[in-house]
């Protein structure tokens, strides 16, 4: 019986995935979500991210792996053996995209540099998830999220907000995930190019440059001009008064931004006199001295609870939000309605929460992908598909 299920966006495209940790696997997870057949080629013992977060039942099935590797097939082939190399070469020949985050010297030693891979598949899209652009002096150096947050200026930002001089990390794998998203659009752009021209190509996605570009979208600020007309750092983002504020029972974020909303707020709380203070009497003056508006707001908010303020702000059209914890997200009504979190039953690990793709497309139906795989679960199956005998 013919299925009515519409094909996924990039179904039919195969990805040979030799990435590890977060940067590359986050990219290939999104490609799998879009419909690609992702073959995750793992070392003996698996991708090290399998050990990040405890496993529920089975070793090497940790929390981060469960979050980043749905819909991928896992193979473990010893590339030092003749059969392992044969399987890898056949996989490359059958793949549209080859992606890795191995340092240039090591990938060449493995016989999987761009020139070697291109001989196996001339129109291959070859993607190197690098730490640093290979044209620079740091080419080939190890790059971890901490290193890139430090090198790209990210770790210097929080001190500019709160006055604590110690540089600090944003408490997430921000550099890896930002770079992973850059890798996704790079892959898709190369796919479009090949569809138009028939040409494959080498694509380099360096973490340092990706995160520096991301950071300077706003924070290059007035140093954009030559000569500079002011400092770096987007002033509004670095304003220490523009932060979550205490209410009677918790905290709240309020974003009036538009001048009319500030006026509404001070009228609501019976303080229209604030807008008559020197430096706050006109739109442009209020923009220049926005920190004073936040300071006045912070003095008023403790008079009511967060829920009371949320109701008031909704009524007068001032954007506001409570502060969700990560745990709160699992019961958030918006996310419940959009179906972001789905409880599934893994054949070996039991029940777990899958975070669905956040983007929807009208031309295709959302499809439930295969569960995250055990290490090497598909080694024999994929080799058989490729016509390879794994016995030397």
C-alpha positions in Angstrom: 0.0 0.0 0.0 1.4 3.4 -1.0 2.2 5.7 1.9 0.7 9.2 2.0 3.6 10.5 4.1 5.4 13.3 2.3 9.2 13.0 2.0 11.4 14.9 4.3 13.1 18.1 3.1 16.5 16.5 2.3 15.5 12.8 2.2 17.7 10.8 -0.1 20.9 12.6 1.0 23.4 10.6 3.0 25.9 12.1 5.5 29.0 10.3 6.5 29.5 11.8 10.0 32.9 11.6 11.8 32.2 14.4 14.2 32.4 14.2 18.0 31.3 16.0 21.2 28.8 18.8 20.4 29.8 21.1 17.5 29.6 18.6 14.7 26.9 16.2 16.2 24.6 19.2 16.7 24.9 20.0 13.0 24.3 16.5 11.9 21.4 16.1 14.3 19.7 19.0 12.5 20.5 17.4 9.2 18.9 14.1 10.4 15.9 16.1 11.5 15.6 17.5 8.0 15.6 13.9 6.6 19.2 13.1 5.8 20.5 9.5 6.3 23.2 10.2 8.8 25.8 7.4 9.4 27.7 8.2 12.6 31.2 6.7 12.3 32.4 6.3 15.8 35.7 5.1 17.3 35.9 2.0 19.4 34.3 3.0 22.7 32.1 5.6 21.0 31.9 9.3 20.7 33.1 10.8 24.1 29.9 12.8 24.4 28.2 9.4 25.1 29.6 9.7 28.6 28.4 13.3 29.3 25.5 12.9 31.7 24.7 9.6 33.3 23.2 6.7 31.4 19.8 5.4 32.5 20.6 1.7 31.9 23.2 1.0 29.3 26.8 2.3 29.3 27.6 4.9 26.6 24.0 6.0 26.4 24.4 9.2 28.4 22.0 12.2 28.5 23.8 14.3 26.0 24.0 11.5 23.5 20.2 10.9 23.9 19.7 14.6 23.1 21.9 14.9 20.0 21.9 11.6 18.1 18.3 10.6 17.2 17.7 9.4 13.7 21.4 8.6 13.2 22.8 5.1 12.5 26.0 4.2 14.5 28.8 2.2 13.0 32.2 1.3 14.5 34.7 0.1 12.0 38.4 -0.3 12.7 39.9 2.0 10.0 43.3 0.4 10.6 42.1 -2.9 9.1 41.5 -3.6 5.5 37.8 -4.4 6.0 37.3 -1.2 8.0 38.9 1.0 5.4 36.9 -0.8 2.7 33.7 -0.1 4.5 34.6 3.5 5.1 35.6 4.1 1.4 32.3 2.5 0.3 30.4 4.8 2.7 32.1 7.8 1.3 31.4 6.8 -2.3 27.7 6.5 -1.4 27.5 9.8 0.6 26.6 13.3 -0.5 28.3 14.9 2.5 31.3 13.9 4.5 31.7 15.9 7.7 34.4 15.6 10.5 36.0 17.6 13.2 39.4 15.9 13.1 42.6 18.0 13.0 44.1 18.3 9.4 47.2 16.2 10.1 45.2 13.4 11.7 42.5 13.2 9.0 45.3 13.1 6.3 47.0 10.2 8.1 43.6 8.4 8.1 43.5 8.7 4.3 40.4 10.9 4.5 41.7 14.3 3.5 39.7 16.2 0.9 41.9 15.1 -2.1 41.6 11.5 -1.1 37.8 11.6 -0.5 37.2 13.6 -3.7 38.8 10.7 -5.6 36.2 8.4 -4.2 33.3 10.8 -4.7 34.2 13.7 -7.1 31.1 15.7 -6.2 31.4 15.2 -2.4 30.5 18.1 -0.1 33.4 17.8 2.3 32.9 19.7 5.6 35.6 20.3 8.1 34.4 21.5 11.5 37.6 23.2 12.6 38.6 25.0 15.8 40.4 27.8 13.9 40.5 28.9 10.3 43.3 26.9 8.7 44.8 30.0 7.2 45.7 31.4 10.7 48.5 30.7 13.1 46.2 28.7 15.4 45.3 26.2 12.7 45.2 22.7 14.1 45.2 23.7 17.8 42.7 22.0 20.0 39.5 24.0 20.4 37.0 23.4 23.2 34.0 25.6 24.1 35.9 27.2 27.0 38.8 28.1 24.7 36.6 29.6 22.0 34.5 31.6 24.5 37.7 33.0 25.9 39.4 33.7 22.5 36.3 35.2 20.8 35.6 37.8 23.4 32.5 36.1 24.9 34.1 35.6 28.3 34.8 39.3 28.6 31.1 40.4 28.3 29.6 39.6 31.8 32.2 41.8 33.6 31.1 44.7 31.5 27.6 44.3 32.8 28.0 43.6 36.5 31.4 45.1 37.3 32.9 41.9 38.6 36.3 42.0 36.9 36.7 38.3 36.5 36.0 37.0 33.0 33.4 34.3 33.0 31.8 31.7 30.6 28.2 31.7 29.5 27.1 28.5 31.3 26.3 26.4 28.3 28.2 25.0 25.3 27.5 28.2 23.5 30.5 28.2 21.1 29.8 24.6 20.0 26.1 25.2 19.4 26.6 28.5 17.6 29.2 26.9 15.4 27.0 23.9 14.8 24.3 26.2 13.4 26.8 27.8 11.1 27.8 24.4 9.9 24.2 23.5 9.1 23.7 26.6 6.8 27.1 26.0 5.2 26.2 22.4 4.4 22.8 23.4 2.9 24.4 26.2 0.9 26.9 23.7 -0.6 24.0 21.3 -1.4 22.2 24.1 -3.3 25.4 24.9 -5.1 25.8 21.3 -6.2 22.2 21.1 -7.3 22.8 24.1 -9.6 26.3 23.2 -10.8 27.0 19.6 -10.2 30.1 20.6 -8.2 31.1 19.4 -4.8 33.5 21.4 -2.7 35.5 21.7 0.5 33.7 23.7 3.2 35.5 24.9 6.4 33.5 25.9 9.4 35.9 27.3 12.1 34.6 27.8 15.6 36.7 30.8 16.5 35.6 32.8 13.4 32.0 31.6 13.7 31.7 32.8 17.3 33.6 36.0 16.8 31.3 36.8 13.9 28.3 36.0 16.1 29.5 38.1 19.0 30.4 41.2 16.9 27.0 41.4 15.2 26.0 43.7 18.0 29.1 44.2 20.1 31.5 45.6 17.5 29.1 48.5 17.8 30.7 51.9 17.2 34.1 50.4 16.4 32.4 49.3 13.1 33.5 52.6 11.6 37.1 53.6 10.7 38.1 55.6 12.6 36.0 54.3 15.4 33.3 56.8 16.5 32.9 55.2 20.0 33.6 52.0 22.0 32.8 48.4 21.3 29.9 46.8 23.1 26.2 47.3 22.4 25.3 49.7 25.3 21.8 48.4 25.8 22.9 44.8 26.2 25.6 45.9 28.6 23.4 48.1 30.8 23.5 46.6 34.3 20.0 48.0 35.1 18.4 46.1 32.2 18.3 42.8 34.1 15.6 40.6 35.7 14.1 42.6 38.6 12.7 41.5 42.0 9.0 41.4 42.6 7.2 40.8 45.8 7.7 37.0 45.5 10.3 36.3 42.8 11.7 38.0 39.7 10.4 39.3 36.4 11.7 40.6 33.1 10.0 43.6 31.6 10.7 45.0 28.1 8.9 48.3 27.6 11.4 49.5 24.9 8.9 51.6 23.0 8.6 55.0 24.5 4.8 54.8 24.7 5.0 51.8 26.9 7.3 53.5 29.4 4.8 56.3 29.6 2.0 53.8 30.2 4.0 52.1 32.9 4.7 55.3 34.9 1.1 56.4 34.5 -0.1 53.0 35.7 2.0 53.1 38.9 1.1 56.7 39.6 4.5 58.1 38.9 4.1 60.3 35.8 6.4 62.8 37.5 9.3 60.5 36.6 9.0 61.6 33.0 9.4 65.3 34.1 12.8 64.8 35.7 15.7 66.5 34.0 17.1 64.1 31.3 13.8 62.2 31.0 11.5 64.8 29.4 11.8 63.8 25.8 12.0 60.6 23.7 15.6 61.0 22.8 16.6 61.9 26.4 14.8 58.9 27.7 16.7 56.7 25.2 20.0 58.2 26.3 19.1 57.7 30.0 17.2 54.4 29.8 19.1 53.1 32.9 17.3 55.7 35.0 13.9 54.4 33.8 14.9 50.9 34.8 16.1 52.1 38.2 12.7 53.7 38.8 10.9 50.6 37.6 13.0 48.4 40.0 11.8 50.5 43.0 8.1 49.9 42.1 8.1 46.2 41.1 8.5 44.8 44.7 5.0 46.2 45.5 3.3 43.3 43.7 3.8 39.6 42.9 5.1 38.4 39.6 1.7 37.0 38.6 0.0 40.2 39.5 2.5 42.2 37.3 2.1 39.8 34.4 -1.6 40.2 34.4 -1.2 44.0 34.5 1.4 44.1 31.7 -0.7 41.8 29.5 -3.6 44.2 29.9 -1.6 47.3 28.9 0.5 45.5 26.2 3.9 45.7 27.8 6.0 42.6 27.1 7.0 40.8 30.3 8.0 37.3 31.4 8.6 35.3 34.5 12.0 33.6 34.8 11.7 30.0 33.8 14.2 27.4 35.1 15.2 24.6 32.8 12.8 22.3 34.8 10.0 24.8 34.2 10.4 24.4 30.5 9.0 20.9 30.7 5.7 22.2 32.0 5.6 25.5 30.2 2.1 26.0 28.5 3.6 27.5 25.3 6.0 24.6 24.9 3.3 22.1 25.7 1.1 23.5 23.0 3.8 23.6 20.4 4.8 20.0 21.2 8.5 20.7 21.7 8.9 18.0 24.3 7.7 14.5 23.6 8.0 11.5 25.9 9.2 8.4 24.1 10.1 4.8 25.0 13.6 3.7 24.0 13.9 -0.1 23.4 16.8 -0.4 25.9 16.9 2.9 27.9 13.2 3.1 28.8 11.3 6.4 28.8 13.0 9.6 27.9 12.2 13.1 26.7 12.9 14.0 23.1 13.2 17.6 22.2 11.5 18.0 18.8 12.8 20.3 16.0 11.6 23.9 16.8 11.1 24.8 13.1 8.0 23.7 11.2 7.5 23.5 7.4 4.2 23.5 5.6 5.4 21.4 2.7 6.4 18.3 4.8 5.1 16.5 7.8 7.0 16.1 11.0 8.3 12.6 11.2 9.4 10.7 14.3 13.0 9.6 13.9 14.7 6.5 15.1 15.9 6.4 18.7 19.5 7.3 19.6 21.6 4.3 18.7 23.9 2.1 20.8 27.5 2.3 19.9 28.1 0.4 16.6 24.5 -0.8 16.6 24.3 -0.6 12.8 27.9 -1.6 11.8 26.9 -4.9 10.2 23.7 -3.6 8.6 25.4 -0.6 6.9 28.3 -2.7 5.8 25.8 -5.2 4.2 24.0 -2.3 2.5 27.3 -1.2 1.0 28.2 -4.7 -0.1 31.2 -4.9 2.3 32.3 -8.0 4.1 33.7 -6.9 7.5 36.0 -10.0 7.7 39.6 -9.4 6.7 
